[in-house]
């Protein structure tokens, strides 16, 4: 379930990403491996984030590809 605070954030960590997309970590990493989802960006030591706009674009692409 998407929480309002997560929807307003520009960057998401894996926990927020799984909440936002409703995908499991394993499924997300499989999509990343297959080139169907953007890899996270390392912005600090041991800190990887995803930009919400990139995530939204990937989700739109996945939905369009499923039809």
Buried (B, 14 or more C-beta within 10 A) or exposed (E): EEEEEBEEBEBBEBEBBBBBBEBEEEEBBEBBEEEEBBEBEEEEEEEBBBBBEBBEEBBEEBEEEEE
